[in-house]
Amino acid sequence: MLISVSDWLKEHLLTCPSKHFFHLDCPGCGLQRSIVALFEGNLTESIRLYPATIPMMATFLFAFLHLKYDFKHGAAVIKYLFILNVTIIIAFYLYKIFTHKLI
């Protein structure tokens, strides 16, 4: 029986300690489900679950390429991509707080 990557990930999702103990989402809640949705080809669902997933993947990919090819302004680009990711994560978390979607 052949099992897909997304099926395997669905069966092995980690439990968020914040969600488990305090019943509240943390700023990272939704990332795993977003990655699974992305692997399944559902881009809109991935963005809805965690908007920073694709920018994070782009940052990791660029950082890997920068380590391999040493781009001229690569470190500055990584810094700005990191700032973009943090901004998206904070904005999405504040949105969840103000729309009462933390639970």
Beta strands, then each sheet from edge to edge (+ up, - down):
end
